[in-house]
């Protein structure tokens, strides 16, 4: 982060920007000081009241009204102006000028480099907040699909489809998804083996992903996952009583003991595996959830809020507002641990993801690859943009007959955050990237319309991540390059 700006108020005598140019900067709190966030580049810098006033005169700031400019010495005024000029020249503050709206990529010609396979839409749990169950009743279907295993021939056809449609991509990804994918371990094994062989034949790399509830992670399945190089993401909701209330087996019995035992076996082989906790109405303490997962042996974890569409165990549409204070407490806990050196090689999502994006100035307009270069395959072989969008209007074809029509992905390519009416003027759009399109679809019936309370929580997440980055850069700057490498670690985004 650039150094602090001068802290005195002065009028601006010479224009900082040319005709038609503007800037878009938001002011964020960092304790007793202020930060400026350049919206287009996600660059953070210290921002004094005087600089905020000068930027407001130049045009394009967002946030609280600037203070009135004073009339102190021309020297101090010029120092503030010179610092702003330097930030503009370095590109830390972006000059914006009227430009035609960019056209989205041609959906018909974009490659497919990632497939999520519905390897089994059966599940041995009945999670009370599961968004897969919300539309169609508790047991008969999942994500609008019958509960069934993907047959071997469909999975192998999906692998063939992926490699034929990946263009010249050097890396492709196969994600084993459910339900619970480890209910169908033989097909996981055969699919992974086929993908590895095809990748070797075509001089590519294949990466695997899997989300599992952990209850089936016995030695045989762990051997199979290890042989294929699959590093599963394990779902655990924190303290035992919280997990058992939200994630019972189909017979109603709590699943914590089985999931925790499976997680311990997996961590004994690979201590870097990540846990994914879904926060629900039973516990809204990020710290309590994180500490319970650390006690199990996890060093990497991600905490996300349950979908408000299922309010019985979710948070409800306005429940996100109740998470602001607990997240601030989590950030304070995190900063204390990092400063003490206790969290070396630990990763806490979404906070570390957001700090890393701000530190490395990573921006984007899509929240993930769903409907873009990534697709979902049902057990029957049908192609959809996402497992959350298994609806007739979104069907893209089938891996069995190669009737894939890539042009049908246009609504997803067109839903870039900077082109959506709901997001185009939001200061966090290039960090948030418009929220999960599946969440938007489930909650509001439109992939481009996020829930306002979810947006407020995301704004709070980003502001707190900026505060944490400012604190670390000032007090323990040596941890930043190691903790936030230029290539982000694998795992869930915010």
Secondary structure, 3 states (H helix, E strand, C coil): CECCCCCCCECCCCCCCCCCCECCEEEEEECCEEEEEECCCCEEEECCHHHHHHHHHHCCEECCCCCCCCECCHHHHHHHHHHHHHHHHHCCCCCECCCCCCCCCCHHHCCCCEEEEEEECCCCECCCCCCCCCCCCCCCEECCEECCECCHHHHHHHHHHHHHCCCCCCEEEEEEEECCHHHHHHHHHHHHHHHHHHHHHCCCEEEEEEEECCCCCCHHHHHHHHHHCCCCEEECCCCHHHHHHHCEECCCCECHHHHHHHHHHHHHHCCCCEEEEEECCCCCCHHHHHHHHHHHCCCEEEEEECCCCCCCCCCCCCHHHHHHHHHHHHHHHHHHHHHHCCCCCCEEECHHHHHHHHHHCCCCCCCCCECCCEEEECCCCEEECCHHHCCHHHCCEECCCCCCCHHHHHHHHCCCCCCCCCCCCCCCHHHHCCCCHHHHHHHHCCCCCCCHHHHHHHHHHHHHHHHHHHHHHHHCCHHHHHHCCCCCCCCCCC
